[in-house]
Amino acid sequence: MSSATSVWFSRERTVELRHEVLSLPRPLDVRIVAIVSGLSHGTEMLVYRGQVPEDLELDLPTLRGTFAFPIKYGYASVGRVVEVGTEVDDLEEGDLVFVHHPHQTEYVVPSSLPVRLPRDLDPEIGIFFANVETALNVMLDAHPHLGERILIFGQGVVGLLLTQLAHRAGADSVIAVEPTKQRQMMSWAAGADAVLAPGDDLSDAVRELTDGAGADLAIEASGNPLALSLALQCVAAQGTVVVCSWYGTKPVELALGGAFHRGRIRLVSSQVGSINPCLQPRWTLHRRAAVACNLLPQLHLSPLITHRVPFNRAAGAYVLVERHPEETVQVILTYGENDV
């Protein structure tokens, strides 16, 4: 038997490091030692703040506890396989893998869960796999057309990835909406053609950039319910607004009369747990994962990491994200010899 240390939220805004005993790998299991893991500044911070419905079911097999607390939460871990079960034939010792797993020094999981990463990939780049897969899924839900003008609310990690993917999908122009200076600069570096701050005159600014029409497509990735209302105001008649933010228990108020109703604006929900039915069975979860993995070395990712925090100081990482969102984009936990 071996032991591990993991991050738990014992109650709202309270982080604990807990020790646990690991079971021996079964024939179809693998044991993985973590190298780095990434904090989700969206969903994970909602969990940390207690802004998730308490009776919501856990949606990953690696999570433990409940949203009523305590809970072991997180879904972006990169590590190396150090032991394989006797019947595992698709992974081997030394493989670099991504796993949708909470922050933990090592863990045993079924061999079907890890995603093998390229051997020469920087492990820090690997932690973006979940976000790249999410952004890819958003694009599959959004159906952008060649030459369209795309408006993206929020330039956190997912928003910055969408800015890059929108150009790859053939956007004529990509307009980002972001209030913080640091993320605005990152948005320009990611290829945005214009970067605007949210405000009362946002709709006018968007229309000035789109020949008076408004955006063909808006994607709400900010996590701020107010941004969704702004998105509805900024799209053209018969335009589409795709919502990939999860607001948890935060209330959302929308004005759905007037322009929304008469303009026949389409409101679409995007969630990474499933693939657009219109694309099935051609697009499978396996195909989506493979495309996301192939995108990792191609996208502008390393500059998105703003802070590296040793695992044994994980509590401080959450406080940092909570108190200084203007300084943080992607915070990661490191698992070196001096970090655990």
VOBA-1610 file (N, C-alpha, C; in pm, whole numbers, padded with zeros to 5 digits, always signed):
BEGIN
Met+00083-00120+00000Met+00000+00000+00000Met+00087+00126+00000Ser+00043+00228-00073Ser+00112+00357-00071Ser+00013+00462-00026Ser+00062+00580+00005Ser-00025+00687+00053Ser-00011+00808-00036Ala-00107+00898-00024Ala-00109+01020-00106Ala-00166+01134-00024Thr-00145+01254-00071Thr-00202+01373-00010Thr-00288+01444-00114Ser-00406+01489-00074Ser-00499+01550-00169Ser-00558+01677-00112Val-00610+01761-00201Val-00677+01886-00164Val-00825+01860-00145Trp-00876+01903-00029Trp-01019+01896-00001Trp-01070+02035+00037Phe-01194+02065-00002Phe-01264+02181+00051Phe-01350+02130+00166Ser-01311+02164+00290Ser-01385+02113+00406Ser-01513+02193+00429Arg-01511+02318+00392Arg-01629+02403+00394Arg-01601+02522+00301Glu-01695+02611+00290Glu-01680+02726+00199Glu-01549+02800+00225Arg-01470+02818+00118Arg-01344+02892+00120Arg-01244+02837+00223Thr-01246+02708+00244Thr-01153+02645+00337Thr-01089+02524+00271Val-00955+02525+00262Val-00881+02419+00196Val-00803+02339+00299Glu-00809+02207+00287Glu-00731+02118+00372Glu-00651+02022+00286Leu-00533+01985+00334Leu-00456+01877+00274Leu-00481+01752+00356Arg-00534+01648+00294Arg-00567+01525+00365Arg-00482+01410+00312His-00446+01320+00402His-00369+01201+00366His-00465+01084+00349Glu-00436+01002+00251Glu-00519+00885+00229Glu-00433+00769+00180Val-00481+00649+00205Val-00411+00528+00162Val-00462+00488+00024Leu-00368+00458-00065Leu-00406+00415-00199Leu-00417+00264-00205Ser-00516+00217-00277Ser-00529+00074-00300Ser-00428+00029-00405Leu-00397-00098-00405Leu-00309-00152-00508Leu-00382-00153-00641Pro-00311-00129-00751Pro-00377-00133-00882Pro-00438-00270-00911Arg-00562-00270-00953Arg-00625-00392-01000Arg-00577-00421-01142Pro-00614-00534-01200Pro-00561-00571-01331Pro-00577-00464-01439Leu-00686-00383-01433Leu-00709-00282-01536Leu-00685-00139-01485Asp-00609-00128-01376Asp-00578+00003-01318Asp-00436+00045-01349Val-00410+00176-01330Val-00274+00229-01336Val-00253+00321-01216Arg-00128+00330-01170Arg-00093+00425-01064Arg-00012+00538-01126Ile-00049+00660-01089Ile+00010+00779-01151Ile+00063+00870-01042Val+00184+00922-01063Val+00242+01022-00975Val+00227+01158-01042Ala+00166+01253-00970Ala+00137+01384-01028Ala+00264+01467-01047Ile+00266+01545-01153Ile+00373+01640-01181Ile+00324+01782-01163Val+00204+01808-01212Val+00146+01943-01207Val-00005+01929-01221Ser-00079+02023-01162Ser-00224+02025-01181Ser-00269+02170-01192Gly-00380+02191-01259Gly-00428+02327-01285Gly-00557+02358-01212Leu-00565+02477-01156Leu-00690+02523-01095Leu-00784+02573-01204Ser-00908+02537-01194Ser-01012+02595-01279Ser-01060+02723-01213His-01043+02836-01284His-01084+02964-01227His-01235+02986-01240Gly-01303+02895-01309Gly-01448+02906-01325Gly-01520+02810-01232Thr-01543+02687-01279Thr-01621+02590-01204Thr-01560+02560-01067Glu-01430+02538-01063Glu-01367+02502-00935Glu-01380+02612-00832Met-01370+02736-00877Met-01385+02846-00781Met-01529+02860-00733Leu-01626+02823-00816Leu-01765+02819-00769Leu-01780+02717-00657Val-01716+02601-00675Val-01721+02497-00572Val-01654+02548-00444Tyr-01538+02608-00458Tyr-01461+02662-00346Tyr-01544+02764-00267Arg-01621+02845-00338Arg-01702+02950-00273Arg-01836+02899-00221Gly-01869+02775-00250Gly-01998+02722-00210Gly-02112+02772-00295Gln-02086+02801-00423Gln-02187+02857-00512Gln-02241+02753-00611Val-02245+02627-00564Val-02298+02517-00645Val-02414+02455-00568Pro-02524+02421-00636Pro-02636+02356-00566Pro-02587+02234-00487Glu-02622+02228-00360Glu-02569+02124-00273Glu-02611+01983-00313Asp-02727+01971-00378Asp-02776+01837-00413Asp-02735+01793-00553Leu-02649+01872-00619Leu-02605+01836-00754Leu-02515+01714-00747Glu-02535+01620-00839Glu-02453+01499-00840Glu-02314+01529-00893Leu-02214+01457-00841Leu-02078+01468-00893Leu-02075+01410-01033Asp-02000+01475-01123Asp-02003+01433-01263Asp-01873+01368-01311Leu-01780+01341-01221Leu-01658+01270-01257Leu-01635+01156-01157Pro-01590+01041-01203Pro-01572+00927-01111Pro-01458+00946-01012Thr-01372+01043-01037Thr-01257+01065-00948Thr-01289+01160-00833Leu-01403+01229-00837Leu-01439+01323-00731Leu-01490+01247-00608Arg-01475+01310-00492Arg-01523+01248-00369Arg-01594+01353-00285Gly-01690+01309-00200Gly-01765+01400-00116Gly-01891+01449-00183Thr-01938+01566-00142Thr-02058+01627-00201Thr-02038+01778-00209Phe-02122+01842-00290Phe-02114+01987-00301Phe-02163+02058-00174Ala-02216+01982-00079Ala-02254+02039+00050Ala-02133+02044+00145Phe-02019+01994+00098Phe-01893+01988+00174Phe-01897+01874+00277Pro-01780+01810+00299Pro-01652+01834+00232Pro-01652+01773+00092Ile-01560+01821+00008Ile-01550+01769-00128Ile-01405+01775-00175Lys-01366+01669-00246Lys-01237+01666-00314Lys-01266+01697-00460Tyr-01217+01811-00507Tyr-01258+01860-00639Tyr-01136+01906-00719Gly-01150+01900-00850Gly-01045+01939-00944Gly-01050+01844-01063Tyr-01000+01890-01178Tyr-01012+01802-01294Tyr-00903+01824-01398Ala-00786+01867-01355Ala-00678+01890-01452Ala-00545+01850-01391Ser-00515+01720-01394Ser-00391+01668-01336Ser-00307+01603-01446Val-00177+01632-01443Val-00083+01569-01536Val+00022+01496-01453Gly+00051+01373-01491Gly+00150+01295-01418Gly+00209+01186-01505Arg+00290+01101-01442Arg+00351+00988-01513Arg+00300+00857-01456Val+00277+00763-01544Val+00238+00629-01503Val+00359+00560-01440Val+00342+00509-01318Val+00453+00443-01250Val+00425+00295-01225Glu+00302+00253-01246Glu+00268+00112-01226Glu+00143+00081-01307Val+00143-00033-01373Val+00027-00073-01454Val-00023-00209-01409Gly-00155-00226-01419Gly-00214-00355-01386Gly-00177-00462-01486Thr-00197-00585-01449Thr-00154-00697-01532Thr-00228-00708-01665Glu-00347-00647-01677Glu-00424-00658-01801Glu-00428-00528-01879Val-00347-00430-01840Val-00342-00302-01911Val-00250-00316-02031Asp-00303-00282-02151Asp-00221-00295-02272Asp-00210-00166-02352Asp-00275-00058-02304Asp-00271+00066-02380Asp-00190+00176-02311Leu-00136+00148-02193Leu-00048+00241-02123Leu+00069+00162-02067Glu+00182+00232-02047Glu+00298+00167-01989Glu+00370+00262-01895Glu+00455+00208-01812Glu+00529+00289-01717Glu+00609+00397-01791Gly+00605+00518-01738Gly+00676+00629-01799Gly+00591+00717-01888Asp+00469+00671-01923Asp+00382+00752-02008Asp+00342+00881-01935Leu+00346+00992-02010Leu+00294+01120-01960Leu+00145+01124-01990Val+00062+01151-01889Val-00083+01143-01908Val-00153+01261-01843Phe-00269+01293-01897Phe-00364+01387-01836Phe-00478+01305-01778Val-00524+01343-01660Val-00638+01276-01598Val-00732+01380-01539His-00861+01362-01561His-00961+01445-01494His-00967+01401-01348His-00874+01452-01269His-00860+01408-01131His-00835+01528-01041Pro-00885+01525-00916Pro-00855+01632-00821Pro-00705+01645-00795His-00668+01753-00728His-00528+01779-00695His-00482+01678-00591Gln-00387+01592-00630Gln-00344+01483-00543Gln-00205+01439-00586Thr-00122+01401-00489Thr+00018+01369-00519Thr+00032+01245-00606Glu-00047+01144-00582Glu-00052+01027-00669Glu-00188+00960-00652Tyr-00225+00876-00747Tyr-00356+00815-00743Tyr-00360+00691-00832Val-00457+00606-00803Val-00482+00485-00881Val-00617+00501-00950Val-00619+00483-01082Val-00743+00500-01159Val-00754+00391-01264Pro-00874+00363-01313Pro-00888+00271-01426Pro-00809+00322-01547Ser-00750+00231-01622Ser-00665+00270-01734Ser-00742+00339-01845Ser-00876+00335-01840Ser-00957+00402-01941Ser-00963+00553-01919Leu-00925+00602-01801Leu-00940+00744-01771Leu-00824+00831-01821Pro-00698+00790-01809Pro-00589+00880-01853Pro-00589+00901-02004Val-00548+01022-02042Val-00526+01055-02182Val-00375+01063-02203Arg-00321+00977-02289Arg-00177+00979-02311Arg-00139+01106-02388Leu-00039+01176-02336Leu+00012+01298-02398Leu+00140+01268-02474Pro+00175+01352-02571Pro+00303+01331-02642Pro+00419+01329-02542Arg+00513+01238-02563Arg+00623+01221-02467Arg+00706+01347-02450Asp+00720+01425-02556Asp+00805+01544-02549Asp+00728+01670-02512Leu+00600+01655-02475Leu+00520+01772-02437Leu+00558+01819-02297Asp+00570+01950-02279Asp+00592+02007-02148Asp+00470+01973-02061Pro+00490+01907-01944Pro+00375+01871-01861Pro+00286+01990-01827Glu+00345+02109-01814Glu+00263+02227-01783Glu+00164+02258-01895Ile+00203+02229-02019Ile+00111+02248-02131Ile-00002+02145-02125Gly+00030+02027-02074Gly-00069+01921-02066Gly-00188+01955-01979Ile-00170+02042-01879Ile-00283+02072-01789Ile-00393+02149-01863Phe-00364+02202-01981Phe-00466+02275-02057Phe-00558+02181-02136Phe-00533+02050-02131Phe-00613+01959-02212Phe-00763+01978-02189Ala-00805+01983-02062Ala-00949+01995-02034Ala-01006+02124-02091Asn-00932+02233-02078Asn-00981+02361-02131Asn-00984+02363-02283Val-00883+02302-02345Val-00883+02295-02492Val-01000+02211-02539Glu-01027+02101-02470Glu-01141+02016-02507Glu-01272+02093-02491Thr-01282+02171-02384Thr-01402+02253-02362Thr-01419+02356-02473Ala-01310+02427-02506Ala-01317+02529-02611Ala-01351+02466-02745Leu-01294+02350-02775Leu-01326+02279-02898Leu-01474+02243-02901Asn-01527+02195-02789Asn-01668+02159-02783Asn-01758+02280-02806Val-01717+02395-02753Val-01793+02518-02776Val-01799+02550-02925Met-01686+02537-02992Met-01684+02566-03135Met-01772+02467-03212Leu-01775+02341-03168Leu-01862+02244-03233Leu-02010+02279-03212Asp-02041+02337-03096Asp-02180+02379-03068Asp-02215+02509-03140Ala-02114+02595-03160Ala-02141+02728-03215Ala-02160+02728-03366His-02102+02631-03436His-02111+02624-03582His-02073+02756-03651Pro-01957+02813-03624Pro-01920+02938-03692Pro-01901+02915-03841His-01935+03017-03918His-01920+03010-04063His-01802+03096-04108Leu-01747+03060-04221Leu-01635+03134-04279Leu-01675+03279-04299Gly-01590+03370-04252Gly-01614+03512-04272Gly-01701+03579-04168Glu-01742+03505-04063Glu-01829+03566-03962Glu-01750+03651-03864Arg-01826+03741-03800Arg-01770+03826-03695Arg-01812+03767-03562Ile-01713+03730-03482Ile-01738+03656-03359Ile-01698+03740-03238Leu-01789+03745-03142Leu-01770+03824-03021Leu-01754+03727-02904Ile-01647+03742-02826Ile-01619+03650-02716Ile-01613+03727-02585Phe-01702+03692-02492Phe-01705+03757-02361Phe-01618+03677-02264Gly-01520+03744-02204Gly-01433+03680-02108Gly-01306+03629-02173Gln-01193+03671-02119Gln-01064+03627-02171Gln-00984+03559-02061Gly-01053+03471-01988Gly-00984+03375-01904Gly-00926+03268-01995Val-00888+03155-01940Val-00824+03052-02022Val-00915+03006-02135Val-01039+02970-02105Val-01128+02922-02211Val-01154+03032-02314Gly-01177+03154-02268Gly-01199+03264-02362Gly-01080+03288-02453Leu-00959+03281-02399Leu-00839+03300-02480Leu-00822+03187-02580Leu-00859+03067-02540Leu-00854+02955-02634Leu-00958+02972-02745Leu-01076+03019-02709Leu-01179+03044-02810Leu-01136+03151-02909Thr-01066+03253-02859Thr-01014+03357-02948Thr-00922+03297-03052Gln-00838+03203-03011Gln-00748+03138-03106Gln-00822+03044-03201Leu-00915+02966-03148Leu-00986+02869-03231Leu-01082+02937-03328Ala-01136+03053-03291Ala-01228+03122-03381Ala-01159+03159-03511His-01035+03204-03503His-00962+03235-03626His-00936+03108-03706Arg-00903+02999-03638Arg-00881+02873-03709Arg-01008+02825-03779Ala-01123+02863-03723Ala-01251+02822-03780Ala-01295+02913-03895Gly-01217+03017-03923Gly-01247+03102-04038Gly-01313+03233-04009Ala-01309+03280-03884Ala-01370+03408-03851Ala-01306+03521-03929Asp-01389+03614-03976Asp-01336+03733-04042Asp-01273+03826-03939Ser-01338+03836-03822Ser-01283+03916-03713Ser-01328+03857-03581Val-01241+03871-03480Val-01272+03825-03345Val-01263+03944-03252Ile-01375+03973-03186Ile-01381+04085-03092Ile-01392+04027-02952Ala-01299+04064-02865Ala-01300+04015-02727Ala-01355+04122-02634Val-01425+04078-02530Val-01475+04169-02428Val-01416+04125-02295Glu-01337+04212-02234Glu-01265+04175-02111Glu-01234+04301-02030Pro-01266+04301-01900Pro-01244+04422-01820Pro-01102+04441-01768Thr-01025+04332-01748Thr-00894+04347-01683Thr-00783+04371-01784Lys-00688+04456-01747Lys-00581+04497-01837Lys-00492+04380-01879Gln-00454+04295-01783Gln-00364+04185-01816Gln-00426+04091-01918Arg-00553+04057-01900Arg-00619+03966-01993Arg-00645+04034-02126Gln-00664+04164-02125Gln-00677+04236-02252Gln-00549+04222-02334Met-00434+04237-02269Met-00306+04222-02339Met-00289+04079-02390Met-00328+03982-02310Met-00320+03843-02354Met-00412+03816-02472Ser-00526+03884-02474Ser-00620+03868-02583Ser-00561+03916-02715Trp-00495+04032-02710Trp-00427+04080-02832Trp-00324+03976-02877Ala-00247+03922-02783Ala-00144+03823-02817Ala-00206+03695-02873Ala-00328+03663-02830Ala-00396+03543-02879Ala-00460+03562-03016Gly-00456+03687-03067Gly-00505+03711-03202Gly-00634+03786-03214Ala-00684+03846-03107Ala-00806+03926-03117Ala-00785+04044-03209Asp-00886+04074-03289Asp-00878+04188-03380Asp-00919+04318-03312Ala-00995+04306-03203Ala-01034+04421-03122Ala-01062+04370-02982Val-01029+04451-02883Val-01053+04414-02744Val-01126+04530-02678Leu-01246+04503-02627Leu-01330+04606-02568Leu-01354+04577-02420Ala-01377+04681-02345Ala-01417+04666-02205Ala-01569+04668-02198Pro-01630+04589-02108Pro-01776+04591-02096Pro-01823+04726-02043Gly-01941+04766-02084Gly-01996+04894-02040Gly-02124+04925-02114Asp-02185+05035-02078Asp-02314+05073-02138Asp-02305+05098-02287Asp-02185+05136-02335Asp-02171+05167-02478Asp-02115+05050-02556Leu-02113+04931-02496Leu-02053+04815-02564Leu-02127+04782-02694Ser-02259+04781-02690Ser-02335+04746-02809Ser-02303+04841-02925Asp-02291+04970-02896Asp-02257+05067-03001Asp-02117+05040-03056Ala-02023+05007-02967Ala-01886+04980-03011Ala-01880+04857-03099Val-01957+04755-03065Val-01959+04633-03147Val-02019+04661-03283Arg-02126+04736-03286Arg-02189+04767-03414Arg-02100+04855-03501Glu-02022+04941-03439Glu-01929+05022-03517Glu-01823+04935-03584Leu-01788+04824-03518Leu-01687+04732-03574Leu-01746+04632-03672Thr-01879+04628-03682Thr-01943+04528-03768Thr-02038+04592-03869Asp-02002+04709-03915Asp-02080+04779-04018Asp-02225+04801-03975Gly-02245+04820-03846Gly-02377+04852-03795Gly-02466+04733-03768Ala-02420+04612-03802Ala-02509+04496-03792Ala-02510+04430-03656Gly-02396+04426-03588Gly-02380+04344-03468Gly-02306+04217-03503Ala-02264+04145-03402Ala-02188+04021-03425Ala-02278+03911-03478Asp-02222+03827-03564Asp-02298+03710-03612Asp-02314+03607-03499Leu-02210+03597-03418Leu-02205+03496-03313Leu-02138+03557-03190Ala-02199+03536-03074Ala-02138+03576-02948Ala-02123+03453-02859Ile-02010+03443-02791Ile-01985+03332-02699Ile-01961+03390-02561Glu-02041+03347-02464Glu-02029+03398-02327Glu-01945+03300-02246Ala-01822+03341-02214Ala-01728+03255-02142Ala-01671+03325-02019Ser-01739+03429-01972Ser-01685+03508-01862Ser-01725+03456-01724Gly-01834+03383-01716Gly-01885+03339-01587Gly-01965+03446-01515Asn-01982+03561-01578Asn-02056+03673-01519Asn-02196+03678-01581Pro-02302+03659-01502Pro-02438+03661-01558Pro-02470+03790-01633Leu-02411+03903-01593Leu-02438+04029-01663Leu-02388+04026-01807Ala-02283+03947-01832Ala-02228+03940-01967Ala-02326+03876-02064Leu-02408+03784-02015Leu-02505+03720-02104Leu-02606+03821-02154Ser-02650+03909-02068Ser-02743+04013-02110Ser-02679+04104-02214Leu-02551+04139-02193Leu-02479+04221-02290Leu-02465+04149-02424Ala-02440+04019-02418Ala-02422+03942-02542Ala-02548+03947-02627Leu-02665+03936-02563Leu-02790+03941-02637Leu-02809+04076-02706Gln-02754+04182-02646Gln-02767+04316-02704Gln-02672+04340-02821Cys-02568+04258-02829Cys-02459+04286-02924Cys-02464+04204-03052Val-02553+04104-03058Val-02556+04021-03179Val-02653+04079-03281Ala-02630+04043-03405Ala-02715+04088-03515Ala-02849+04013-03512Ala-02944+04063-03587Ala-03072+03994-03602Ala-03047+03852-03653Gln-03113+03755-03591Gln-03098+03613-03620Gln-02956+03564-03591Gly-02886+03636-03504Gly-02755+03591-03458Gly-02769+03485-03349Thr-02656+03435-03304Thr-02654+03327-03206Thr-02568+03366-03086Val-02617+03334-02967Val-02539+03350-02845Val-02520+03212-02785Val-02393+03172-02768Val-02359+03043-02709Val-02310+03067-02566Val-02368+02995-02471Val-02331+03011-02330Val-02252+02889-02285Cys-02123+02910-02257Cys-02044+02800-02202Cys-02009+02824-02056Ser-02044+02942-02005Ser-02025+02969-01862Ser-02121+02885-01780Trp-02076+02846-01661Trp-02166+02786-01564Trp-02177+02883-01448Tyr-02296+02928-01417Tyr-02316+03031-01318Tyr-02343+02976-01178Gly-02355+02843-01166Gly-02382+02784-01035Gly-02512+02837-00978Thr-02506+02888-00856Thr-02628+02940-00791Thr-02647+03090-00814Lys-02557+03151-00891Lys-02571+03295-00916Lys-02694+03321-01003Pro-02782+03415-00965Pro-02903+03441-01044Pro-02871+03508-01178Val-02950+03475-01278Val-02932+03532-01412Val-03063+03598-01452Glu-03057+03729-01478Glu-03175+03802-01523Glu-03154+03848-01666Leu-03250+03817-01753Leu-03239+03852-01895Leu-03365+03925-01941Ala-03343+04022-02028Ala-03455+04089-02095Ala-03479+04017-02227Leu-03586+03939-02232Leu-03610+03856-02351Leu-03725+03907-02436Gly-03761+04032-02416Gly-03858+04093-02506Gly-03785+04171-02613Gly-03852+04252-02685Gly-03789+04344-02781Gly-03695+04279-02879Ala-03567+04322-02875Ala-03469+04280-02974Ala-03451+04129-02975Phe-03451+04065-02859Phe-03434+03919-02854Phe-03548+03849-02928His-03669+03890-02899His-03785+03824-02957His-03799+03857-03105Arg-03800+03986-03137Arg-03821+04026-03277Arg-03700+03993-03366Gly-03583+03992-03305Gly-03463+03961-03383Gly-03437+03813-03399Arg-03522+03730-03340Arg-03510+03584-03351Arg-03368+03539-03313Ile-03317+03591-03205Ile-03183+03555-03159Ile-03187+03414-03098Arg-03087+03335-03134Arg-03081+03197-03087Arg-02988+03188-02966Leu-03033+03124-02859Leu-02956+03108-02737Leu-02924+02959-02722Val-02795+02927-02716Val-02749+02788-02718Val-02665+02760-02594Ser-02691+02647-02529Ser-02610+02603-02416Ser-02502+02508-02465Ser-02380+02528-02416Ser-02269+02438-02452Ser-02210+02381-02324Gln-02201+02249-02317Gln-02145+02183-02199Gln-02059+02067-02246Val-01938+02056-02191Val-01839+01962-02242Val-01874+01817-02214Gly-01974+01792-02129Gly-02008+01655-02095Gly-02066+01575-02210Ser-02111+01642-02316Ser-02166+01570-02431Ser-02136+01646-02560Ile-02151+01579-02671Ile-02124+01637-02802Ile-02255+01670-02871Asn-02256+01779-02945Asn-02374+01823-03019Asn-02437+01704-03095Pro-02564+01674-03069Pro-02629+01560-03136Pro-02624+01570-03288Cys-02618+01692-03340Cys-02612+01708-03486Cys-02484+01650-03545Leu-02381+01636-03463Leu-02252+01588-03513Leu-02230+01439-03486Gln-02320+01380-03410Gln-02305+01238-03382Gln-02367+01157-03496Pro-02315+01038-03527Pro-02206+00967-03458Pro-02066+00997-03515Arg-02056+01093-03607Arg-01924+01120-03666Arg-01825+01170-03562Trp-01872+01257-03473Trp-01787+01308-03366Trp-01814+01228-03239Thr-01712+01159-03191Thr-01721+01084-03066Thr-01635+01152-02960Leu-01651+01111-02836Leu-01567+01165-02729Leu-01420+01134-02756His-01394+01017-02812His-01256+00978-02844His-01198+01069-02952Arg-01277+01099-03055Arg-01227+01188-03161Arg-01202+01328-03107Arg-01296+01377-03025Arg-01278+01511-02969Arg-01151+01518-02884Ala-01128+01416-02803Ala-01008+01413-02718Ala-00882+01411-02803Ala-00884+01335-02911Ala-00766+01328-02998Ala-00736+01462-03063Val-00840+01532-03108Val-00820+01664-03169Val-00766+01761-03065Ala-00823+01759-02944Ala-00777+01848-02838Ala-00631+01822-02805Cys-00593+01694-02799Cys-00455+01658-02768Cys-00360+01708-02877Asn-00402+01697-03002Asn-00319+01743-03113Asn-00303+01895-03114Leu-00403+01966-03059Leu-00398+02112-03056Leu-00300+02166-02950Leu-00273+02086-02847Leu-00192+02135-02735Leu-00059+02198-02779Pro+00021+02132-02863Pro+00149+02195-02900Pro+00134+02306-03004Gln+00014+02326-03058Gln-00005+02425-03164Gln-00055+02559-03112Leu-00119+02558-02996Leu-00182+02680-02945Leu-00088+02761-02856His-00127+02885-02834His-00053+02982-02753His-00092+02958-02607Leu-00017+02871-02534Leu-00061+02826-02403Leu+00032+02865-02288Ser+00160+02845-02305Ser+00253+02868-02195Ser+00240+03007-02132Pro+00223+03115-02213Pro+00210+03248-02152Pro+00085+03266-02067Leu-00010+03173-02075Leu-00132+03185-01996Leu-00109+03149-01850Ile+00001+03081-01820Ile+00032+03044-01683Ile+00093+03165-01612Thr+00020+03217-01516Thr+00066+03338-01447Thr+00129+03308-01311His+00094+03195-01250His+00146+03165-01117His+00168+03014-01102Arg+00280+02978-01042Arg+00312+02840-01007Arg+00324+02832-00856Val+00241+02750-00794Val+00234+02742-00648Val+00265+02598-00605Pro+00358+02578-00510Pro+00383+02442-00461Pro+00256+02380-00404Phe+00242+02250-00428Phe+00121+02180-00382Phe+00096+02200-00234Asn+00202+02200-00152Asn+00182+02212-00007Asn+00133+02350+00035Arg+00126+02444-00060Arg+00071+02577-00033Arg-00056+02600-00114Ala-00129+02492-00140Ala-00248+02498-00226Ala-00351+02598-00173Ala-00367+02605-00041Ala-00468+02697+00013Ala-00443+02840-00032Gly-00316+02879-00038Gly-00282+03013-00083Gly-00314+03037-00228Ala-00312+02930-00309Ala-00344+02944-00451Ala-00489+02987-00471Tyr-00579+02929-00392Tyr-00721+02965-00403Tyr-00746+03107-00354Val-00677+03146-00247Val-00690+03283-00198Val-00641+03381-00304Leu-00532+03346-00371Leu-00477+03431-00477Leu-00579+03453-00588Val-00640+03345-00635Val-00739+03357-00742Val-00861+03436-00696Glu-00901+03412-00572Glu-01019+03478-00516Glu-00999+03629-00503Arg-00883+03668-00452Arg-00861+03808-00419Arg-00798+03889-00531His-00733+03824-00625His-00660+03898-00728His-00690+03843-00868Pro-00815+03844-00908Pro-00849+03795-01042Pro-00784+03877-01153Glu-00750+04002-01121Glu-00687+04087-01222Glu-00543+04045-01249Glu-00485+03962-01162Glu-00346+03919-01177Glu-00332+03775-01224Thr-00439+03698-01213Thr-00429+03555-01238Thr-00506+03515-01363Val-00445+03430-01442Val-00514+03370-01557Val-00517+03220-01539Gln-00400+03156-01538Gln-00393+03013-01504Gln-00294+02994-01390Val-00346+02947-01278Val-00263+02913-01163Val-00246+02762-01160Ile-00123+02715-01141Ile-00098+02572-01137Ile-00033+02533-01005Leu-00052+02408-00966Leu+00014+02351-00850Leu+00127+02260-00898Thr+00244+02273-00838Thr+00359+02192-00877Thr+00387+02087-00770Tyr+00443+01972-00813Tyr+00459+01856-00726Tyr+00604+01808-00723Gly+00699+01901-00721Gly+00839+01863-00710Gly+00872+01815-00570Glu+00996+01770-00550Glu+01035+01716-00421Glu+01015+01814-00307Asn+01034+01942-00334Asn+01020+02043-00230Asn+00880+02104-00223Asp+00789+02053-00310Asp+00657+02115-00323Asp+00548+02036-00251Val+00578+01914-00203Val+00473+01831-00145Val+00506+01793-00001
//
